[in-house]
Amino acid sequence: MGQLLDKKQGKESHPAVDNDDMAMLDLKAQRDQLLAQRRRLDARAEREQEVARSLVSQGRKQQAMLALRLREQHKRLALDCGGHLGRIEELIESINMARTTQGTVEALRTGVDMLKRIQRDIGGVDQVQRLMGDQEEALEAQQDISAALAG
């Protein structure tokens, strides 16, 4: 949420933070934690790969196999993190779309209410037809006056 500057008092006012905003913040924090965890797991898997290569070159095959098993475990965990991350990203996007839809519905509601108020102020179809008739009568009267002056 941004900060607004109150021009009258020169003080900053903070918009209210509701439970929805806190929930979205929690989701984004969890997403960031999962990203960091996946990066760490990927780095560990890469380190285990390097350790395994080093151990093979030293002729320590058993320890190299253990390092490769650890690498596979880290890769599986990273893949799991990626799945959780995808679900959280999808949820965040769904929430953002729902908020956009909510804003659109509110704008439509406001627009329809305004249109109804304007139509009520106009007076409806009968009032418009009456005005059109009055305009036609005034135009005919003007033509009669113009014809009388011309002739």
N, C-alpha and C positions, 0 to 999 in steps of 0.2 A: 504494500500500500504506500502511496506517495504522501508527501507532506504538502499541505496547502498553506499559503501565507495569507493571513487575515489582514486585509488592507486597512481596516479601521483601527485596529489596535497594534498592528505591526508584529503580532505574535503568531507563532506557528500553531495550527490546530491539526489534530490527528483524527482522521476518520476512524470510526468505531471498527474494531476488529471483532468479528463474530466467530462462532464455533466453526462455521464452514471454512473461514479463512485459516483457522488454526488446524483444521483437519487437512486442508490442502498443504499447508506448511509441513505438517508431519509426513504426508505422503512424499513430498519433494525431499525432505531430509532423509527418509528411508531410501529413496531412489539414489541419493548421493552416497549413502553408506554402502549400498549394494554395488555401485560403480567402483568405489574405492576397494571393496572386498574383492571384486572380480579382478581388478588390476593387480592386487597383491597376489591373488592365486595364480594369475598368469605369470607374474614375475617368479613366483616360487617354482612353477612348473618348468620355466626356462632354466632356472638355477639347477634344478634336479637333473635336467637334460645335460647340462654342462658337467655336473658332478659325475653323472653316469659315463660320459665320454672320457673324462679324466680317469675314472676308476678302471674302465676297460683298457685304456692305454697303459695303466699300471699293472694290468693282469689280475685285478681284483673283481672277478666276474660276479661273485655273490653280492658284494656291496653295490655293484653297478645295477644288478637286477632289483635290489631293494630301492635304489634311487629311481629306477624307471617305474616301479610300482607307486612310489610316492608322487612321481610326475603324473601318472594316470589318475591318481586320486585327486590331485590338485586340478587337473583338467576337468574331471567330472564335477567337482565342486564349483568351478568357474562356469561350467555349462548350466548348472542348477541356478547359480546367481543370475546368469543371463536370462533364464526363463522367468525368474521372479521379477527381474528388472523389466522385462517385456510386459508382464502383466500390470506392473505399477504404472509404466508409461501409458499403457492402453487406458487404464483407469483415469489417469490425469487428463488425457485427451478427451475422454468421455465426459468428465466433469466440466472441462472447458467448453465443450460443445453444448452441454446442457445449460450452462450459464449464458452462452450466446443465444441459444433458443429462448431462454427465459427473457432475456433483454428484448429479443425480437417480438415476443408475444406481448410484453409490456408496452412496447412502442406501438404495436398494432391496436392494442386496447385503447391507448391514449388517442391515437389517430381516429379510431371509430367514434369514440366519445366526442371528440372535437367536431367531426363531421356531422354527427347527430345534433350537436348544439348549434352549429352554423345553419343546418337545415331548419331547425326549430326557429332560429332567429329570422330566417328568410320567410317563413310562414307557410311553407309547404307548396304543393303543386297548385292549389286553388289560388293562392296569393300571386304566384308567378303568372298564371293564366289571366287573372284580373289585371295585373300590371301590363301584360302584353296587349290586352284589350284596350286599356286606357291609352297606351302608346299609339295603337292603331287609330283610335278616335281622335287623338291629338294631331296625328299626322294628317288625317282626312280634313280636320278643321283648318290646319295650316294650308293644305292644298286649296280648300275653298276660298280662304282669304287671299291666297296668291292669285287664284283665277279671277276673283272679284277685282283686285287691283289691276290686273292685266287687261281686263276687258271692259 
